[in-house]
Amino acid sequence: MLFDAVVIGAGQSGLATAYHLQQRGLRFVMLETGARPVGSWPQHYDSLRLFSPARYAALPGLPFPGDPEHYPTRDEVAAYLEAYARQFHFPVLTGANVSQVLPTGAAFRVLTDDGRTVESRAVVAATGTFRKPRTPDVPGRPNFQGRTLHSLEYRNAPPFHGERVVVVGAGNSAVQIAVELAQVARVTLAVRTPVPFFPQRPLGWDVHDWITWLRVDQWPLGWLGRLPSPRTVFDPGVYRAAFHEGRLDQRRMFSRFTARGVVWTTGTEEAVDSVIFATGYRTNLDYLWGTGALDARGEPVQRLGRSLTVPGLYYVGLSGQRAFASATLRGAAPDAALVVRHLASHLRAAGRRAAAGTGPHGLR
């Protein structure tokens, strides 16, 4: 069967895309690596909470359950996404890890690790960045005899009880993990620049209320290219206090590892048990190598989620893809709506060319 579209990934971005494809009556299928249509959420650390209220976590057509003012947990988000896929009866194939996408003229063949093949007139890559951790190349790391891991592998604090721990990173995850670990360990947050904290509820309103009112998160970035989201940590009143009370400290990133620990920029060597890199992720698009869709760094050549080099290929879930809200729960639906609008237009144009007997550029 030739589908109108195949969506790779059934996390928040893929599900939002599926909703808009379904609304347009397009034939599509979703391919999800995991066992459930919940994306990467179950793999995050146990205590993760959204830093935006539940009312901003809903995808189109289904409100997020519970008090709209509460901050959902990791498991609540996963349960919501699974219920969302069930509510709309999306055609999701789980356990389908995509290994390769092959353009075949006016269509695509999508191959999975277990030997399945899906043919489609368009492809939406909605795999985001999770599962490909980014770790800085720090001198001496191979000689370090302690434990190093990425935040992808971190689950909870008890295994680090009594340890000397360094958490590397300056984003929300780095701060959340560091503050949690400070309850059971001696912790330093290692940063290249100081963490910019901002109150979670200035003047009694959640910061996302202000952002929505000012429409900051929807400012278009497409004309500037793909940009990263700003590195600001929204503080519900506990993070900055933890540093001020001395429960953990913040230092400039260490210069190198030693066998027993790290060397700080002051030249001081300190013994360390564990180093956790909360340093983000790389774009997870290896299945597109060889298509001409990626640049030399593996980043997609795209604008507003539309491939500039491979007709019929689209993206949802890239950070800074369209606006500052891109790659978040609240940004998934607007990004998906725009992409599906372009995709539907592409399919109509391709249909007209086929009926006229012309090629993709109007040539007989």
DRENMIPA-410274 format. One record per residue (C-alpha): x, y, z; residue in one letter; residue number from 1. Coordinates in steps of 0.25 Angstrom, whole numbers, padded with zeros to 4 digits. Layout:
DRENMIPA-410274
{site {X; Y; Z}; A; NUM},
...
end
This chain:
DRENMIPA-410274
{site {0000; 0000; 0000}; M; 1},
{site {0005; 0014; -0003}; L; 2},
{site {0002; 0024; 0008}; F; 3},
{site {0001; 0038; 0007}; D; 4},
{site {0011; 0040; 0018}; A; 5},
{site {0019; 0032; 0028}; V; 6},
{site {0022; 0039; 0041}; V; 7},
{site {0035; 0034; 0048}; I; 8},
{site {0033; 0035; 0063}; G; 9},
{site {0021; 0035; 0072}; A; 10},
{site {0025; 0044; 0082}; G; 11},
{site {0018; 0058; 0084}; Q; 12},
{site {0023; 0063; 0071}; S; 13},
{site {0018; 0051; 0063}; G; 14},
{site {0005; 0050; 0070}; L; 15},
{site {0002; 0065; 0067}; A; 16},
{site {0006; 0062; 0053}; T; 17},
{site {-0003; 0050; 0052}; A; 18},
{site {-0015; 0059; 0057}; Y; 19},
{site {-0014; 0069; 0046}; H; 20},
{site {-0012; 0058; 0035}; L; 21},
{site {-0024; 0051; 0040}; Q; 22},
{site {-0032; 0064; 0040}; Q; 23},
{site {-0028; 0066; 0025}; R; 24},
{site {-0033; 0051; 0022}; G; 25},
{site {-0019; 0047; 0018}; L; 26},
{site {-0015; 0032; 0018}; R; 27},
{site {-0003; 0031; 0028}; F; 28},
{site {0004; 0021; 0037}; V; 29},
{site {0013; 0024; 0049}; M; 30},
{site {0026; 0016; 0052}; L; 31},
{site {0031; 0016; 0067}; E; 32},
{site {0043; 0010; 0072}; T; 33},
{site {0038; 0008; 0086}; G; 34},
{site {0027; -0001; 0091}; A; 35},
{site {0017; 0010; 0093}; R; 36},
{site {0013; 0023; 0086}; P; 37},
{site {0019; 0032; 0096}; V; 38},
{site {0033; 0036; 0090}; G; 39},
{site {0045; 0037; 0100}; S; 40},
{site {0037; 0041; 0112}; W; 41},
{site {0038; 0028; 0120}; P; 42},
{site {0053; 0029; 0118}; Q; 43},
{site {0055; 0042; 0126}; H; 44},
{site {0059; 0042; 0141}; Y; 45},
{site {0049; 0039; 0151}; D; 46},
{site {0046; 0052; 0157}; S; 47},
{site {0045; 0060; 0144}; L; 48},
{site {0033; 0070; 0144}; R; 49},
{site {0029; 0080; 0133}; L; 50},
{site {0033; 0094; 0136}; F; 51},
{site {0020; 0099; 0130}; S; 52},
{site {0006; 0097; 0135}; P; 53},
{site {-0003; 0085; 0130}; A; 54},
{site {-0012; 0094; 0121}; R; 55},
{site {0000; 0097; 0112}; Y; 56},
{site {0003; 0082; 0111}; A; 57},
{site {-0009; 0078; 0103}; A; 58},
{site {-0009; 0074; 0089}; L; 59},
{site {-0020; 0078; 0079}; P; 60},
{site {-0033; 0071; 0082}; G; 61},
{site {-0031; 0066; 0096}; L; 62},
{site {-0029; 0074; 0109}; P; 63},
{site {-0018; 0070; 0118}; F; 64},
{site {-0025; 0063; 0131}; P; 65},
{site {-0025; 0069; 0145}; G; 66},
{site {-0023; 0083; 0150}; D; 67},
{site {-0019; 0092; 0138}; P; 68},
{site {-0010; 0099; 0148}; E; 69},
{site {-0002; 0087; 0153}; H; 70},
{site {0012; 0083; 0147}; Y; 71},
{site {0011; 0069; 0141}; P; 72},
{site {0021; 0058; 0144}; T; 73},
{site {0028; 0050; 0134}; R; 74},
{site {0019; 0038; 0136}; D; 75},
{site {0006; 0047; 0135}; E; 76},
{site {0012; 0052; 0121}; V; 77},
{site {0014; 0038; 0116}; A; 78},
{site {0000; 0034; 0120}; A; 79},
{site {-0006; 0046; 0113}; Y; 80},
{site {0001; 0043; 0100}; L; 81},
{site {-0003; 0028; 0100}; E; 82},
{site {-0017; 0032; 0103}; A; 83},
{site {-0016; 0043; 0092}; Y; 84},
{site {-0012; 0032; 0082}; A; 85},
{site {-0023; 0023; 0087}; R; 86},
{site {-0034; 0034; 0086}; Q; 87},
{site {-0031; 0037; 0071}; F; 88},
{site {-0028; 0022; 0067}; H; 89},
{site {-0015; 0026; 0061}; F; 90},
{site {-0009; 0015; 0052}; P; 91},
{site {0004; 0013; 0060}; V; 92},
{site {0014; 0002; 0058}; L; 93},
{site {0022; 0000; 0070}; T; 94},
{site {0035; -0007; 0071}; G; 95},
{site {0038; -0001; 0058}; A; 96},
{site {0052; 0005; 0058}; N; 97},
{site {0055; 0012; 0045}; V; 98},
{site {0068; 0009; 0039}; S; 99},
{site {0068; 0016; 0025}; Q; 100},
{site {0059; 0025; 0017}; V; 101},
{site {0061; 0023; 0002}; L; 102},
{site {0055; 0034; -0008}; P; 103},
{site {0050; 0027; -0020}; T; 104},
{site {0046; 0038; -0030}; G; 105},
{site {0032; 0043; -0026}; A; 106},
{site {0031; 0034; -0013}; A; 107},
{site {0040; 0028; -0002}; F; 108},
{site {0043; 0014; 0003}; R; 109},
{site {0045; 0014; 0018}; V; 110},
{site {0052; 0002; 0024}; L; 111},
{site {0052; -0003; 0038}; T; 112},
{site {0062; -0012; 0046}; D; 113},
{site {0053; -0023; 0047}; D; 114},
{site {0051; -0024; 0031}; G; 115},
{site {0038; -0016; 0029}; R; 116},
{site {0037; -0007; 0018}; T; 117},
{site {0027; 0005; 0017}; V; 118},
{site {0024; 0012; 0004}; E; 119},
{site {0019; 0026; 0004}; S; 120},
{site {0018; 0039; -0004}; R; 121},
{site {0023; 0048; 0008}; A; 122},
{site {0032; 0046; 0020}; V; 123},
{site {0031; 0053; 0033}; V; 124},
{site {0043; 0052; 0042}; A; 125},
{site {0038; 0054; 0057}; A; 126},
{site {0049; 0047; 0064}; T; 127},
{site {0055; 0060; 0071}; G; 128},
{site {0068; 0059; 0078}; T; 129},
{site {0066; 0049; 0089}; F; 130},
{site {0074; 0036; 0089}; R; 131},
{site {0087; 0043; 0084}; K; 132},
{site {0093; 0049; 0096}; P; 133},
{site {0103; 0060; 0093}; R; 134},
{site {0116; 0060; 0102}; T; 135},
{site {0127; 0070; 0102}; P; 136},
{site {0141; 0064; 0099}; D; 137},
{site {0148; 0067; 0112}; V; 138},
{site {0163; 0064; 0113}; P; 139},
{site {0167; 0052; 0122}; G; 140},
{site {0153; 0046; 0122}; R; 141},
{site {0158; 0032; 0118}; P; 142},
{site {0168; 0032; 0130}; N; 143},
{site {0157; 0035; 0140}; F; 144},
{site {0154; 0024; 0149}; Q; 145},
{site {0141; 0029; 0154}; G; 146},
{site {0127; 0028; 0148}; R; 147},
{site {0123; 0037; 0136}; T; 148},
{site {0109; 0036; 0130}; L; 149},
{site {0100; 0045; 0122}; H; 150},
{site {0087; 0050; 0128}; S; 151},
{site {0080; 0040; 0119}; L; 152},
{site {0085; 0029; 0128}; E; 153},
{site {0081; 0036; 0141}; Y; 154},
{site {0069; 0031; 0148}; R; 155},
{site {0069; 0036; 0163}; N; 156},
{site {0078; 0040; 0175}; A; 157},
{site {0080; 0028; 0184}; P; 158},
{site {0091; 0021; 0176}; P; 159},
{site {0100; 0034; 0178}; F; 160},
{site {0098; 0034; 0193}; H; 161},
{site {0110; 0040; 0200}; G; 162},
{site {0118; 0042; 0187}; E; 163},
{site {0125; 0055; 0182}; R; 164},
{site {0117; 0058; 0169}; V; 165},
{site {0119; 0068; 0158}; V; 166},
{site {0108; 0071; 0149}; V; 167},
{site {0112; 0078; 0136}; V; 168},
{site {0101; 0087; 0129}; G; 169},
{site {0093; 0099; 0131}; A; 170},
{site {0079; 0096; 0126}; G; 171},
{site {0067; 0092; 0134}; N; 172},
{site {0071; 0077; 0134}; S; 173},
{site {0085; 0080; 0140}; A; 174},
{site {0079; 0088; 0151}; V; 175},
{site {0068; 0079; 0155}; Q; 176},
{site {0077; 0067; 0155}; I; 177},
{site {0088; 0075; 0163}; A; 178},
{site {0078; 0080; 0173}; V; 179},
{site {0072; 0066; 0175}; E; 180},
{site {0086; 0060; 0177}; L; 181},
{site {0089; 0070; 0187}; A; 182},
{site {0080; 0063; 0197}; Q; 183},
{site {0089; 0051; 0197}; V; 184},
{site {0103; 0055; 0192}; A; 185},
{site {0113; 0067; 0191}; R; 186},
{site {0109; 0073; 0178}; V; 187},
{site {0115; 0084; 0169}; T; 188},
{site {0109; 0089; 0156}; L; 189},
{site {0120; 0091; 0146}; A; 190},
{site {0116; 0102; 0136}; V; 191},
{site {0123; 0110; 0125}; R; 192},
{site {0114; 0122; 0128}; T; 193},
{site {0106; 0125; 0141}; P; 194},
{site {0092; 0119; 0141}; V; 195},
{site {0082; 0130; 0138}; P; 196},
{site {0070; 0128; 0148}; F; 197},
{site {0056; 0134; 0146}; F; 198},
{site {0044; 0133; 0155}; P; 199},
{site {0034; 0122; 0151}; Q; 200},
{site {0022; 0131; 0155}; R; 201},
{site {0026; 0146; 0154}; P; 202},
{site {0015; 0154; 0161}; L; 203},
{site {0006; 0142; 0163}; G; 204},
{site {0005; 0137; 0148}; W; 205},
{site {0013; 0126; 0143}; D; 206},
{site {0024; 0131; 0133}; V; 207},
{site {0017; 0123; 0122}; H; 208},
{site {0005; 0132; 0124}; D; 209},
{site {0014; 0144; 0122}; W; 210},
{site {0020; 0137; 0110}; I; 211},
{site {0007; 0134; 0104}; T; 212},
{site {0001; 0148; 0106}; W; 213},
{site {0013; 0154; 0099}; L; 214},
{site {0014; 0143; 0089}; R; 215},
{site {0029; 0142; 0091}; V; 216},
{site {0029; 0127; 0089}; D; 217},
{site {0022; 0128; 0075}; Q; 218},
{site {0031; 0139; 0070}; W; 219},
{site {0035; 0133; 0056}; P; 220},
{site {0050; 0129; 0055}; L; 221},
{site {0049; 0123; 0041}; G; 222},
{site {0055; 0135; 0034}; W; 223},
{site {0067; 0134; 0044}; L; 224},
{site {0069; 0119; 0042}; G; 225},
{site {0069; 0109; 0052}; R; 226},
{site {0072; 0115; 0066}; L; 227},
{site {0074; 0108; 0080}; P; 228},
{site {0064; 0111; 0091}; S; 229},
{site {0069; 0121; 0101}; P; 230},
{site {0076; 0115; 0113}; R; 231},
{site {0068; 0120; 0125}; T; 232},
{site {0064; 0112; 0137}; V; 233},
{site {0050; 0115; 0142}; F; 234},
{site {0051; 0114; 0157}; D; 235},
{site {0039; 0110; 0165}; P; 236},
{site {0046; 0116; 0178}; G; 237},
{site {0055; 0104; 0181}; V; 238},
{site {0067; 0104; 0172}; Y; 239},
{site {0073; 0118; 0174}; R; 240},
{site {0071; 0115; 0189}; A; 241},
{site {0078; 0102; 0189}; A; 242},
{site {0091; 0109; 0184}; F; 243},
{site {0089; 0121; 0193}; H; 244},
{site {0088; 0112; 0205}; E; 245},
{site {0100; 0105; 0202}; G; 246},
{site {0094; 0091; 0199}; R; 247},
{site {0102; 0091; 0186}; L; 248},
{site {0111; 0101; 0178}; D; 249},
{site {0113; 0106; 0164}; Q; 250},
{site {0127; 0106; 0158}; R; 251},
{site {0133; 0109; 0144}; R; 252},
{site {0135; 0096; 0136}; M; 253},
{site {0147; 0088; 0140}; F; 254},
{site {0158; 0088; 0130}; S; 255},
{site {0162; 0073; 0130}; R; 256},
{site {0160; 0059; 0137}; F; 257},
{site {0170; 0052; 0145}; T; 258},
{site {0170; 0038; 0149}; A; 259},
{site {0163; 0041; 0162}; R; 260},
{site {0155; 0054; 0159}; G; 261},
{site {0156; 0067; 0152}; V; 262},
{site {0164; 0080; 0151}; V; 263},
{site {0157; 0093; 0153}; W; 264},
{site {0160; 0105; 0145}; T; 265},
{site {0167; 0110; 0158}; T; 266},
{site {0177; 0099; 0156}; G; 267},
{site {0172; 0091; 0168}; T; 268},
{site {0171; 0076; 0167}; E; 269},
{site {0159; 0070; 0174}; E; 270},
{site {0155; 0055; 0176}; A; 271},
{site {0141; 0052; 0170}; V; 272},
{site {0133; 0040; 0170}; D; 273},
{site {0123; 0042; 0158}; S; 274},
{site {0121; 0052; 0147}; V; 275},
{site {0108; 0054; 0140}; I; 276},
{site {0107; 0061; 0127}; F; 277},
{site {0094; 0068; 0126}; A; 278},
{site {0099; 0074; 0113}; T; 279},
{site {0087; 0072; 0103}; G; 280},
{site {0085; 0063; 0091}; Y; 281},
{site {0089; 0063; 0076}; R; 282},
{site {0079; 0062; 0065}; T; 283},
{site {0074; 0048; 0063}; N; 284},
{site {0073; 0046; 0048}; L; 285},
{site {0083; 0036; 0045}; D; 286},
{site {0073; 0029; 0036}; Y; 287},
{site {0074; 0040; 0026}; L; 288},
{site {0089; 0039; 0023}; W; 289},
{site {0090; 0037; 0008}; G; 290},
{site {0078; 0044; 0004}; T; 291},
{site {0084; 0058; 0003}; G; 292},
{site {0075; 0063; 0014}; A; 293},
{site {0086; 0066; 0024}; L; 294},
{site {0098; 0075; 0024}; D; 295},
{site {0112; 0070; 0028}; A; 296},
{site {0109; 0071; 0043}; R; 297},
{site {0097; 0062; 0042}; G; 298},
{site {0087; 0074; 0043}; E; 299},
{site {0075; 0075; 0034}; P; 300},
{site {0076; 0085; 0022}; V; 301},
{site {0062; 0091; 0025}; Q; 302},
{site {0053; 0103; 0027}; R; 303},
{site {0041; 0103; 0035}; L; 304},
{site {0041; 0088; 0035}; G; 305},
{site {0042; 0086; 0020}; R; 306},
{site {0054; 0080; 0014}; S; 307},
{site {0061; 0089; 0004}; L; 308},
{site {0068; 0077; -0003}; T; 309},
{site {0058; 0066; -0003}; V; 310},
{site {0044; 0069; -0008}; P; 311},
{site {0033; 0062; 0001}; G; 312},
{site {0042; 0061; 0013}; L; 313},
{site {0038; 0069; 0026}; Y; 314},
{site {0042; 0070; 0040}; Y; 315},
{site {0034; 0073; 0053}; V; 316},
{site {0041; 0074; 0067}; G; 317},
{site {0054; 0081; 0064}; L; 318},
{site {0058; 0092; 0074}; S; 319},
{site {0056; 0106; 0068}; G; 320},
{site {0050; 0100; 0056}; Q; 321},
{site {0039; 0111; 0055}; R; 322},
{site {0039; 0118; 0068}; A; 323},
{site {0044; 0118; 0082}; F; 324},
{site {0033; 0108; 0086}; A; 325},
{site {0038; 0098; 0076}; S; 326},
{site {0041; 0084; 0081}; A; 327},
{site {0033; 0086; 0093}; T; 328},
{site {0019; 0080; 0096}; L; 329},
{site {0012; 0094; 0094}; R; 330},
{site {0020; 0096; 0081}; G; 331},
{site {0017; 0083; 0075}; A; 332},
{site {0003; 0086; 0069}; A; 333},
{site {0006; 0099; 0062}; P; 334},
{site {0019; 0093; 0056}; D; 335},
{site {0011; 0081; 0052}; A; 336},
{site {0000; 0089; 0046}; A; 337},
{site {0009; 0097; 0037}; L; 338},
{site {0017; 0085; 0033}; V; 339},
{site {0004; 0077; 0029}; V; 340},
{site {-0001; 0089; 0021}; R; 341},
{site {0012; 0089; 0013}; H; 342},
{site {0011; 0074; 0012}; L; 343},
{site {-0003; 0074; 0007}; A; 344},
{site {0000; 0085; -0003}; S; 345},
{site {0012; 0076; -0008}; H; 346},
{site {0003; 0064; -0010}; L; 347},
{site {-0007; 0072; -0018}; R; 348},
{site {0004; 0078; -0027}; A; 349},
{site {0010; 0064; -0029}; A; 350},
{site {-0004; 0059; -0033}; G; 351},
{site {-0006; 0070; -0043}; R; 352},
{site {0008; 0067; -0049}; R; 353},
{site {0005; 0052; -0050}; A; 354},
{site {-0009; 0054; -0056}; A; 355},
{site {-0002; 0063; -0067}; A; 356},
{site {0009; 0053; -0069}; G; 357},
{site {0020; 0063; -0065}; T; 358},
{site {0032; 0061; -0056}; G; 359},
{site {0035; 0067; -0042}; P; 360},
{site {0040; 0080; -0049}; H; 361},
{site {0029; 0081; -0060}; G; 362},
{site {0037; 0074; -0071}; L; 363},
{site {0031; 0063; -0080}; R; 364},
end
